[in-house]
């Protein structure tokens, strides 16, 4: 059972990590979908290095966010949230964390199996997760792409659910993940019974 806290919104650190990771995922999606088409040369090498460094940064930020979430807990579900919705939200969060950890790890494995050194913004090298291996490289590449599309689909559903809660249910689901005062929860339609 996840730890909950008495507060009604997410702590500031949770919000900051949420939006920072979201922004980095958008950057990574753009880099990942365009860098393969770049002509070979220094710019392509630099773009791949940036992609790898940001991916490692996301891995560290997600590990920090997960640790903070386990320590600080989560706000209780918005009042009136049906149990089935709370369960789906919980499963979705677990899946998002799993994908956000697995995706950069698969990239790290892909890089290792290719036999390339892995640096974080040129500051230090990270150890290889495996030796050079063409079959493993191909498998890791397929897994990396599949994990990306799974994450993209889940992020779209996650964002759509938050907008649905704000625009149609009028509750504070989205507002409590934004800085205080940025967005007000509207009045939920009174004719709907959301306690089912």
N, CA, C and O of each residue as an XYZ file, in Angstrom:
784
protein
N       0.850     -1.184      0.000
C       0.000      0.000      0.000
C       0.893      1.245      0.000
O       1.756      1.380      0.868
N       0.694      2.176     -0.985
C       1.535      3.364     -1.025
C       1.318      4.258      0.178
O       0.215      4.356      0.716
N       2.392      4.906      0.585
C       2.310      5.834      1.715
C       1.622      7.109      1.254
O       1.989      7.676      0.225
N       0.629      7.561      2.008
C      -0.042      8.819      1.675
C       0.248      9.834      2.765
O       0.559      9.486      3.904
N       0.139     11.103      2.383
C       0.372     12.166      3.359
C      -0.915     12.975      3.495
O      -1.756     12.940      2.596
N      -1.089     13.706      4.602
C      -2.324     14.456      4.803
C      -2.474     15.665      3.882
O      -3.569     16.219      3.777
N      -1.409     16.083      3.220
C      -1.496     17.268      2.379
C      -2.364     16.993      1.150
O      -2.526     15.843      0.742
N      -2.919     18.058      0.565
C      -3.843     17.897     -0.553
C      -3.152     17.977     -1.909
O      -3.700     17.507     -2.906
N      -1.953     18.569     -1.965
C      -1.256     18.638     -3.245
C       0.124     18.006     -3.112
O       0.535     17.597     -2.027
N       0.819     17.936     -4.220
C       2.145     17.323     -4.225
C       3.168     18.287     -3.637
O       3.031     19.500     -3.798
N       4.197     17.767     -2.954
C       5.254     18.648     -2.440
C       5.975     19.363     -3.589
O       5.978     18.892     -4.727
N       6.577     20.494     -3.273
C       7.258     21.302     -4.302
C       8.329     20.510     -5.039
O       8.467     20.645     -6.255
N       9.098     19.678     -4.317
C      10.141     18.902     -4.981
C       9.540     17.905     -5.965
O      10.086     17.704     -7.050
N       8.437     17.286     -5.605
C       7.760     16.346     -6.511
C       7.306     17.059     -7.782
O       7.461     16.539     -8.887
N       6.742     18.257     -7.611
C       6.293     19.032     -8.770
C       7.484     19.396     -9.670
O       7.424     19.242    -10.890
N       8.551     19.876     -9.052
C       9.721     20.291     -9.834
C      10.300     19.115    -10.616
O      10.616     19.252    -11.797
N      10.440     17.966     -9.967
C      10.985     16.791    -10.645
C      10.040     16.303    -11.735
O      10.489     15.890    -12.804
N       8.738     16.347    -11.476
C       7.754     15.922    -12.471
C       7.895     16.725    -13.752
O       7.986     16.154    -14.839
N       7.915     18.056    -13.630
C       7.943     18.899    -14.823
C       9.308     18.935    -15.478
O       9.401     19.080    -16.697
N      10.376     18.805    -14.692
C      11.715     18.737    -15.283
C      11.863     17.470    -16.112
O      12.354     17.521    -17.239
N      11.443     16.336    -15.564
C      11.521     15.075    -16.312
C      10.624     15.144    -17.550
O      11.014     14.680    -18.622
N       9.429     15.718    -17.411
C       8.531     15.849    -18.566
C       9.186     16.660    -19.686
O       9.116     16.280    -20.854
N       9.825     17.780    -19.326
C      10.496     18.616    -20.328
C      11.659     17.856    -20.978
O      11.847     17.926    -22.193
N      12.424     17.143    -20.179
C      13.556     16.386    -20.720
C      13.088     15.257    -21.633
O      13.753     14.947    -22.621
N      11.959     14.646    -21.315
C      11.418     13.590    -22.178
C      11.059     14.166    -23.544
O      11.303     13.528    -24.568
N      10.482     15.366    -23.569
C      10.160     15.999    -24.849
C      11.430     16.267    -25.661
O      11.463     16.018    -26.866
N      12.457     16.766    -25.008
C      13.740     17.005    -25.687
C      14.299     15.695    -26.220
O      14.753     15.623    -27.362
N      14.262     14.653    -25.383
C      14.800     13.351    -25.787
C      14.019     12.750    -26.948
O      14.607     12.139    -27.840
N      12.699     12.918    -26.945
C      11.884     12.393    -28.043
C      12.287     13.068    -29.352
O      12.448     12.408    -30.378
N      12.449     14.395    -29.303
C      12.850     15.119    -30.502
C      14.241     14.679    -30.968
O      14.446     14.430    -32.156
N      15.180     14.585    -30.050
C      16.525     14.149    -30.419
C      16.509     12.736    -30.984
O      17.100     12.467    -32.030
N      15.825     11.836    -30.282
C      15.818     10.440    -30.696
C      15.174     10.223    -32.053
O      15.609      9.357    -32.812
N      14.141     11.001    -32.370
C      13.441     10.827    -33.636
C      14.133     11.524    -34.804
O      13.816     11.237    -35.959
N      15.061     12.423    -34.534
C      15.713     13.171    -35.619
C      17.185     12.835    -35.805
O      17.703     12.998    -36.910
N      17.873     12.377    -34.778
C      19.329     12.254    -34.878
C      19.772     11.159    -35.838
O      20.852     11.249    -36.421
N      18.954     10.127    -36.009
C      19.338      9.053    -36.928
C      19.414      9.500    -38.369
O      20.141      8.909    -39.167
N      18.665     10.548    -38.715
C      18.638     11.049    -40.096
C      19.730     12.077    -40.373
O      19.892     12.526    -41.507
N      20.481     12.449    -39.333
C      21.538     13.446    -39.528
C      22.680     12.854    -40.340
O      22.982     11.668    -40.208
N      23.318     13.664    -41.177
C      24.495     13.153    -41.906
C      25.628     12.869    -40.924
O      25.777     13.550    -39.910
N      26.425     11.848    -41.249
C      27.558     11.502    -40.392
C      28.511     12.691    -40.291
O      28.784     13.374    -41.278
N      29.003     12.918    -39.097
C      29.923     14.023    -38.878
C      29.924     14.441    -37.420
O      29.253     13.820    -36.595
N      30.668     15.482    -37.096
C      30.783     15.934    -35.703
C      29.451     16.308    -35.065
O      29.243     16.053    -33.879
N      28.534     16.918    -35.846
C      27.241     17.322    -35.279
C      26.422     16.099    -34.848
O      25.766     16.113    -33.806
N      26.473     15.063    -35.652
C      25.732     13.849    -35.316
C      26.323     13.191    -34.071
O      25.585     12.740    -33.195
N      27.643     13.138    -33.992
C      28.308     12.564    -32.820
C      27.950     13.362    -31.566
O      27.670     12.785    -30.515
N      27.960     14.693    -31.683
C      27.631     15.551    -30.541
C      26.174     15.369    -30.129
O      25.865     15.382    -28.938
N      25.277     15.199    -31.099
C      23.855     15.016    -30.793
C      23.626     13.687    -30.083
O      22.865     13.620    -29.118
N      24.285     12.625    -30.561
C      24.176     11.330    -29.883
C      24.715     11.416    -28.453
O      24.130     10.860    -27.523
N      25.838     12.119    -28.292
C      26.418     12.267    -26.945
C      25.459     13.027    -26.031
O      25.312     12.685    -24.858
N      24.804     14.065    -26.572
C      23.831     14.829    -25.788
C      22.639     13.944    -25.406
O      22.172     13.977    -24.267
N      22.156     13.160    -26.363
C      21.041     12.239    -26.119
C      21.385     11.275    -24.978
O      20.570     11.042    -24.085
N      22.581     10.727    -25.017
C      23.002      9.776    -23.974
C      23.122     10.473    -22.614
O      22.705      9.924    -21.594
N      23.688     11.672    -22.604
C      23.871     12.394    -21.342
C      22.535     12.772    -20.715
O      22.343     12.621    -19.508
N      21.609     13.266    -21.542
C      20.291     13.619    -21.010
C      19.579     12.366    -20.514
O      18.904     12.397    -19.486
N      19.733     11.259    -21.250
C      19.118      9.997    -20.816
C      19.624      9.557    -19.451
O      18.842      9.108    -18.613
N      20.917      9.683    -19.226
C      21.477      9.343    -17.918
C      20.975     10.314    -16.850
O      20.737      9.921    -15.708
N      20.815     11.584    -17.229
C      20.266     12.559    -16.295
C      18.840     12.214    -15.902
O      18.465     12.335    -14.736
N      18.040     11.782    -16.876
C      16.662     11.364    -16.588
C      16.669     10.168    -15.646
O      15.874     10.114    -14.708
N      17.554      9.216    -15.885
C      17.653      8.046    -15.011
C      17.919      8.472    -13.571
O      17.282      7.965    -12.648
N      18.853      9.398    -13.373
C      19.178      9.875    -12.023
C      18.009     10.642    -11.411
O      17.701     10.465    -10.232
N      17.356     11.493    -12.203
C      16.226     12.284    -11.692
C      15.038     11.402    -11.313
O      14.365     11.652    -10.313
N      14.784     10.370    -12.118
C      13.667      9.468    -11.824
C      13.969      8.659    -10.564
O      13.080      8.430     -9.743
N      15.222      8.225    -10.410
C      15.594      7.514     -9.183
C      15.428      8.422     -7.969
O      14.960      7.979     -6.920
N      15.814      9.701     -8.108
C      15.633     10.671     -7.027
C      14.146     10.884     -6.745
O      13.725     10.911     -5.588
N      13.359     11.035     -7.802
C      11.923     11.275     -7.619
C      11.242     10.088     -6.953
O      10.393     10.259     -6.079
N      11.619      8.890     -7.369
C      11.025      7.696     -6.774
C      11.413      7.586     -5.301
O      10.580      7.250     -4.460
N      12.673      7.870     -4.992
C      13.125      7.837     -3.599
C      12.370      8.863     -2.756
O      11.940      8.571     -1.640
N      12.215     10.079     -3.309
C      11.493     11.138     -2.603
C      10.031     10.744     -2.403
O       9.459     10.984     -1.339
N       9.438     10.146     -3.414
C       8.033      9.726     -3.308
C       7.870      8.678     -2.216
O       6.906      8.721     -1.452
N       8.801      7.742     -2.140
C       8.726      6.712     -1.102
C       8.912      7.324      0.283
O       8.315      6.864      1.256
N       9.748      8.371      0.368
C      10.003      9.032      1.651
C       8.845      9.956      2.052
O       8.336      9.870      3.170
N       8.434     10.842      1.129
C       7.452     11.882      1.451
C       6.015     11.405      1.313
O       5.101     12.019      1.863
N       5.812     10.332      0.595
C       4.462      9.845      0.375
C       3.750     10.612     -0.728
O       4.332     11.485     -1.373
N       2.495     10.276     -0.933
C       1.684     10.917     -1.963
C       0.432     11.504     -1.329
O      -0.031     11.005     -0.303
N      -0.117     12.545     -1.919
C      -1.376     13.071     -1.388
C      -2.482     12.027     -1.542
O      -2.450     11.211     -2.463
N      -3.436     12.059     -0.656
C      -4.592     11.173     -0.791
C      -5.315     11.510     -2.090
O      -5.240     12.647     -2.555
N      -6.011     10.547     -2.683
C      -6.764     10.850     -3.910
C      -7.730     12.016     -3.692
O      -8.200     12.252     -2.579
N      -8.011     12.727     -4.759
C      -8.960     13.837     -4.697
C     -10.295     13.304     -4.177
O     -10.746     12.227     -4.567
N     -10.908     14.074     -3.299
C     -12.191     13.659     -2.719
C     -13.188     13.309     -3.811
O     -13.336     14.036     -4.793
N     -13.867     12.187     -3.626
C     -14.864     11.753     -4.593
C     -14.328     10.883     -5.709
O     -15.091     10.439     -6.566
N     -13.007     10.628     -5.714
C     -12.434      9.785     -6.756
C     -12.886      8.339     -6.554
O     -12.682      7.777     -5.478
N     -13.494      7.731     -7.569
C     -13.890      6.330     -7.434
C     -12.671      5.435     -7.207
O     -11.577      5.720     -7.693
N     -12.878      4.359     -6.468
C     -11.780      3.460     -6.146
C     -11.093      2.917     -7.396
O      -9.869      2.788     -7.433
N     -11.885      2.600     -8.417
C     -11.301      2.032     -9.631
C     -10.380      3.036    -10.327
O      -9.368      2.651    -10.911
N     -10.736      4.334    -10.262
C      -9.871      5.352    -10.856
C      -8.568      5.488    -10.080
O      -7.499      5.641    -10.670
N      -8.662      5.432     -8.758
C      -7.450      5.509     -7.932
C      -6.530      4.331     -8.223
O      -5.309      4.482     -8.263
N      -7.130      3.146     -8.428
C      -6.309      1.967     -8.743
C      -5.631      2.112    -10.098
O      -4.450      1.799    -10.249
N      -6.394      2.592    -11.091
C      -5.803      2.792    -12.420
C      -4.676      3.822    -12.356
O      -3.636      3.648    -12.991
N      -4.882      4.891    -11.592
C      -3.832      5.915    -11.436
C      -2.584      5.305    -10.811
O      -1.465      5.606    -11.225
N      -2.784      4.436     -9.800
C      -1.640      3.787     -9.156
C      -0.877      2.892    -10.113
O       0.353      2.921    -10.145
N      -1.600      2.094    -10.896
C      -0.961      1.209    -11.873
C      -0.235      2.031    -12.934
O       0.867      1.681    -13.354
N      -0.860      3.125    -13.362
C      -0.237      3.990    -14.373
C       1.063      4.593    -13.861
O       2.051      4.644    -14.594
N       1.076      5.051    -12.610
C       2.298      5.624    -12.049
C       3.404      4.572    -11.955
O       4.561      4.862    -12.258
N       3.056      3.361    -11.541
C       4.062      2.284    -11.486
C       4.628      2.029    -12.882
O       5.840      1.888    -13.045
N       3.749      1.970    -13.892
C       4.199      1.734    -15.264
C       5.084      2.868    -15.770
O       6.088      2.628    -16.440
N       4.702      4.121    -15.443
C       5.522      5.261    -15.865
C       6.917      5.201    -15.242
O       7.918      5.398    -15.932
N       6.979      4.931    -13.947
C       8.293      4.823    -13.296
C       9.110      3.685    -13.897
O      10.306      3.843    -14.140
N       8.472      2.535    -14.140
C       9.187      1.395    -14.715
C       9.759      1.741    -16.087
O      10.909      1.419    -16.387
N       8.951      2.396    -16.914
C       9.422      2.772    -18.251
C      10.504      3.847    -18.187
O      11.469      3.808    -18.951
N      10.342      4.807    -17.275
C      11.333      5.880    -17.149
C      12.681      5.369    -16.630
O      13.710      6.008    -16.851
N      12.680      4.238    -15.953
C      13.932      3.607    -15.537
C      14.457      2.671    -16.622
O      15.657      2.648    -16.899
N      13.559      1.900    -17.236
C      13.973      0.899    -18.220
C      14.496      1.533    -19.509
O      15.432      1.014    -20.118
N      13.900      2.645    -19.925
C      14.300      3.264    -21.194
C      15.755      3.726    -21.187
O      16.500      3.352    -22.093
N      16.195      4.517    -20.216
C      17.615      4.893    -20.220
C      18.546      3.707    -19.955
O      19.661      3.674    -20.474
N      18.108      2.746    -19.162
C      18.943      1.563    -18.941
C      19.118      0.763    -20.235
O      20.195      0.228    -20.498
N      18.055      0.686    -21.039
C      18.175     -0.013    -22.326
C      19.113      0.747    -23.263
O      19.849      0.138    -24.039
N      19.084      2.084    -23.187
C      20.023      2.877    -23.976
C      21.459      2.670    -23.530
O      22.372      2.590    -24.352
N      21.649      2.583    -22.229
C      22.981      2.316    -21.669
C      23.477      0.951    -22.150
O      24.634      0.808    -22.543
N      22.593     -0.050    -22.116
C      22.950     -1.389    -22.588
C      23.240     -1.375    -24.081
O      24.182     -2.021    -24.537
N      22.439     -0.645    -24.842
C      22.643     -0.507    -26.285
C      24.020      0.076    -26.582
O      24.741     -0.426    -27.444
N      24.373      1.122    -25.877
C      25.678      1.761    -26.054
C      26.809      0.811    -25.669
O      27.828      0.737    -26.357
N      26.625      0.088    -24.568
C      27.646     -0.855    -24.107
C      27.870     -1.967    -25.118
O      29.011     -2.316    -25.424
N      26.768     -2.529    -25.642
C      26.883     -3.633    -26.601
C      27.489     -3.173    -27.917
O      28.041     -3.985    -28.659
N      27.392     -1.870    -28.220
C      28.025     -1.319    -29.418
C      29.515     -1.117    -29.223
O      30.256     -0.937    -30.190
N      29.961     -1.148    -27.959
C      31.382     -0.979    -27.668
C      31.819      0.462    -27.573
O      33.014      0.754    -27.621
N      30.852      1.383    -27.437
C      31.204      2.805    -27.334
C      31.401      3.209    -25.875
O      30.730      2.670    -24.995
N      32.304      4.144    -25.605
C      32.405      4.676    -24.237
C      31.172      5.531    -23.942
O      30.584      6.126    -24.845
N      30.795      5.580    -22.681
C      29.621      6.353    -22.288
C      30.054      7.428    -21.301
O      30.535      7.137    -20.206
N      29.872      8.681    -21.718
C      30.247      9.816    -20.878
C      29.006     10.609    -20.507
O      28.027     10.642    -21.254
N      29.059     11.247    -19.346
C      27.981     12.128    -18.933
C      28.446     13.558    -19.104
O      29.222     14.071    -18.298
N      27.960     14.205    -20.174
C      28.319     15.587    -20.521
C      29.835     15.812    -20.518
O      30.312     16.900    -20.193
N      30.575     14.774    -20.882
C      32.025     14.887    -20.974
C      32.743     14.992    -19.648
O      33.953     15.216    -19.616
N      32.013     14.832    -18.541
C      32.614     15.006    -17.218
C      33.248     13.722    -16.685
O      34.311     13.760    -16.065
N      32.597     12.594    -16.927
C      33.154     11.316    -16.471
C      32.549     10.178    -17.283
O      31.475     10.308    -17.870
N      33.272      9.054    -17.300
C      32.809      7.860    -18.006
C      32.033      6.952    -17.070
O      32.318      6.874    -15.875
N      31.055      6.274    -17.630
C      30.306      5.281    -16.869
C      30.728      3.892    -17.334
O      31.123      3.717    -18.487
N      30.649      2.907    -16.448
C      31.071      1.558    -16.840
C      30.092      0.953    -17.844
O      28.912      1.302    -17.879
N      30.610      0.045    -18.650
C      29.759     -0.673    -19.599
C      28.910     -1.688    -18.847
O      29.370     -2.289    -17.877
N      27.669     -1.879    -19.292
C      26.793     -2.874    -18.692
C      27.014     -4.254    -19.289
O      26.595     -5.262    -18.719
N      27.679     -4.294    -20.447
C      27.967     -5.568    -21.125
C      29.125     -5.342    -22.082
O      29.480     -4.204    -22.389
N      29.708     -6.436    -22.549
C      30.767     -6.336    -23.543
C      30.185     -6.123    -24.931
O      28.974     -6.209    -25.132
N      31.053     -5.847    -25.873
C      30.611     -5.653    -27.264
C      29.953     -6.937    -27.769
O      30.528     -8.022    -27.673
N      28.750     -6.800    -28.303
C      27.981     -7.975    -28.721
C      26.934     -7.516    -29.735
O      26.018     -6.767    -29.395
N      27.075     -7.973    -30.985
C      26.175     -7.507    -32.046
C      24.735     -7.944    -31.816
O      23.806     -7.165    -32.032
N      24.545     -9.188    -31.379
C      23.181     -9.682    -31.151
C      22.519     -8.915    -30.008
O      21.348     -8.544    -30.093
N      23.275     -8.685    -28.949
C      22.737     -7.927    -27.819
C      22.462     -6.491    -28.225
O      21.484     -5.891    -27.780
N      23.330     -5.933    -29.077
C      23.132     -4.571    -29.561
C      21.815     -4.454    -30.322
O      21.057     -3.506    -30.117
N      21.547     -5.413    -31.193
C      20.300     -5.388    -31.963
C      19.088     -5.538    -31.046
O      18.088     -4.839    -31.206
N      19.189     -6.455    -30.085
C      18.082     -6.676    -29.139
C      17.828     -5.433    -28.291
O      16.683     -5.028    -28.094
N      18.913     -4.831    -27.789
C      18.786     -3.629    -26.959
C      18.213     -2.472    -27.769
O      17.449     -1.659    -27.247
N      18.583     -2.401    -29.046
C      18.041     -1.348    -29.908
C      16.547     -1.498    -30.102
O      15.806     -0.516    -30.051
N      16.099     -2.731    -30.328
C      14.664     -2.985    -30.471
C      13.922     -2.666    -29.173
O      12.853     -2.056    -29.190
N      14.503     -3.088    -28.051
C      13.872     -2.829    -26.752
C      13.797     -1.329    -26.482
O      12.786     -0.840    -25.979
N      14.857     -0.601    -26.813
C      14.897      0.847    -26.582
C      13.780      1.546    -27.359
O      13.094      2.421    -26.830
N      13.610      1.151    -28.614
C      12.565      1.757    -29.439
C      11.170      1.387    -28.931
O      10.285      2.240    -28.852
N      10.982      0.125    -28.592
C       9.683     -0.325    -28.087
C       9.328      0.382    -26.774
O       8.189      0.807    -26.579
N      10.307      0.503    -25.882
C      10.077      1.182    -24.612
C       9.733      2.656    -24.828
O       8.897      3.219    -24.120
N      10.384      3.272    -25.810
C      10.086      4.677    -26.106
C       8.624      4.841    -26.519
O       7.925      5.712    -26.000
N       8.159      4.003    -27.455
C       6.784      4.141    -27.933
C       5.780      3.804    -26.836
O       4.710      4.408    -26.761
N       6.127      2.838    -25.985
C       5.243      2.521    -24.851
C       5.150      3.712    -23.905
O       4.065      4.051    -23.430
N       6.298      4.352    -23.630
C       6.305      5.528    -22.767
C       5.524      6.671    -23.407
O       4.737      7.337    -22.735
N       5.737      6.900    -24.699
C       5.028      7.980    -25.388
C       3.523      7.785    -25.291
O       2.789      8.732    -25.008
N       3.062      6.561    -25.523
C       1.633      6.288    -25.439
C       1.085      6.497    -24.041
O       0.006      7.063    -23.866
N       1.836      6.036    -23.040
C       1.373      6.170    -21.661
C       1.382      7.628    -21.206
O       0.499      8.050    -20.459
N       2.370      8.397    -21.651
C       2.428      9.827    -21.302
C       1.232     10.567    -21.902
O       0.643     11.431    -21.252
N       0.876     10.229    -23.143
C      -0.289     10.864    -23.770
C      -1.550     10.533    -22.978
O      -2.364     11.420    -22.718
N      -1.724      9.273    -22.593
C      -2.892      8.882    -21.800
C      -2.902      9.584    -20.441
O      -3.950     10.029    -19.973
N      -1.736      9.679    -19.818
C      -1.594     10.336    -18.520
C      -2.007     11.809    -18.619
O      -2.761     12.309    -17.785
N      -1.503     12.493    -19.648
C      -1.844     13.907    -19.844
C      -3.330     14.065    -20.168
O      -3.980     14.987    -19.676
N      -3.866     13.167    -20.996
C      -5.284     13.237    -21.355
C      -6.164     13.033    -20.125
O      -7.190     13.696    -19.971
N      -5.760     12.117    -19.255
C      -6.539     11.877    -18.028
C      -6.525     13.111    -17.135
O      -7.555     13.478    -16.569
N      -5.351     13.761    -17.003
C      -5.269     14.975    -16.177
C      -6.157     16.077    -16.746
O      -6.848     16.765    -15.995
N      -6.143     16.247    -18.069
C      -6.998     17.263    -18.699
C      -8.475     16.906    -18.556
O      -9.306     17.791    -18.353
N      -8.807     15.626    -18.660
C     -10.198     15.189    -18.475
C     -10.675     15.539    -17.059
O     -11.785     16.035    -16.869
N      -9.815     15.270    -16.074
C     -10.177     15.596    -14.689
C     -10.407     17.094    -14.521
O     -11.326     17.511    -13.816
N      -9.570     17.901    -15.172
C      -9.704     19.351    -15.001
C     -10.880     19.916    -15.788
O     -11.675     20.689    -15.255
N     -10.990     19.528    -17.058
C     -11.985     20.143    -17.931
C     -13.387     19.576    -17.766
O     -14.368     20.309    -17.886
N     -13.493     18.283    -17.495
C     -14.812     17.654    -17.472
C     -15.289     17.271    -16.071
O     -16.484     17.330    -15.783
N     -14.362     16.881    -15.209
C     -14.758     16.535    -13.847
C     -14.629     17.719    -12.899
O     -15.249     17.742    -11.836
N     -13.821     18.701    -13.288
C     -13.678     19.915    -12.488
C     -12.994     19.712    -11.155
O     -13.224     20.477    -10.218
N     -12.145     18.681    -11.051
C     -11.474     18.456     -9.768
C     -10.037     18.970     -9.797
O      -9.591     19.540    -10.793
N      -9.323     18.765     -8.702
C      -7.992     19.368     -8.524
C      -6.845     18.465     -8.949
O      -5.695     18.746     -8.611
N      -7.123     17.382     -9.684
C      -6.072     16.436    -10.062
C      -4.906     17.134    -10.757
O      -3.752     16.920    -10.386
N      -5.189     17.955    -11.749
C      -4.134     18.671    -12.472
C      -3.608     19.843    -11.650
O      -2.397     20.054    -11.579
N      -4.498     20.600    -11.034
C      -4.088     21.808    -10.306
C      -3.088     21.498     -9.200
O      -2.195     22.307     -8.947
N      -3.209     20.359     -8.537
C      -2.315     20.090     -7.408
C      -0.929     19.630     -7.829
O      -0.055     19.466     -6.979
N      -0.702     19.412     -9.160
C       0.646     19.121     -9.643
C       1.299     20.372    -10.238
O       2.446     20.325    -10.684
N       0.573     21.477    -10.244
C       1.113     22.747    -10.731
C       1.470     23.639     -9.548
O       0.972     23.430     -8.442
N       2.334     24.640     -9.774
C       2.614     25.588     -8.688
C       1.319     26.191     -8.148
O       0.391     26.476     -8.904
N       1.270     26.376     -6.851
C       0.064     26.863     -6.178
C      -0.427     28.163     -6.827
O       0.335     29.110     -7.021
N      -1.716     28.175     -7.152
C      -2.325     29.363     -7.726
C      -2.299     29.432     -9.242
O      -2.930     30.317     -9.820
N      -1.584     28.522     -9.909
C      -1.518     28.575    -11.368
C      -2.833     28.185    -12.020
O      -3.186     28.685    -13.088
N      -3.552     27.284    -11.361
C      -4.764     26.749    -11.956
C      -5.755     26.450    -10.848
O      -5.388     25.872     -9.825
N      -6.972     26.827    -11.038
C      -8.003     26.532    -10.040
C      -8.849     25.374    -10.533
O      -9.187     25.288    -11.713
N      -9.182     24.490     -9.613
C     -10.097     23.411     -9.965
C     -11.487     24.001    -10.120
O     -11.936     24.797     -9.295
N     -12.162     23.600    -11.189
C     -13.518     24.080    -11.412
C     -14.495     23.289    -10.565
O     -14.115     22.331     -9.892
N     -15.732     23.686    -10.602
C     -16.763     22.969     -9.866
C     -17.133     21.710    -10.624
O     -17.434     21.769    -11.817
N     -17.115     20.573     -9.946
C     -17.482     19.318    -10.582
C     -18.968     19.307    -10.854
O     -19.755     19.831    -10.067
N     -19.363     18.697    -11.995
C     -20.793     18.617    -12.269
C     -21.521     17.916    -11.140
O     -21.159     16.801    -10.766
N     -22.564     18.569    -10.580
C     -23.263     18.026     -9.435
C     -24.090     16.802     -9.786
O     -24.385     15.975     -8.923
N     -24.468     16.688    -11.071
C     -25.335     15.582    -11.449
C     -24.594     14.259    -11.506
O     -25.216     13.197    -11.538
N     -23.265     14.318    -11.518
C     -22.498     13.090    -11.624
C     -22.171     12.548    -10.236
O     -21.802     13.299     -9.333
N     -22.307     11.275    -10.086
C     -21.924     10.623     -8.833
C     -20.597      9.932     -9.065
O     -20.532      8.916     -9.758
N     -19.535     10.480     -8.486
C     -18.208      9.908     -8.706
C     -17.757      9.061     -7.537
O     -16.578      8.714     -7.453
N     -18.651      8.720     -6.639
C     -18.272      7.907     -5.484
C     -18.422      6.419     -5.737
O     -18.175      5.606     -4.847
N     -18.825      6.061     -6.948
C     -19.071      4.640     -7.245
C     -17.798      3.840     -7.193
O     -17.821      2.629     -7.417
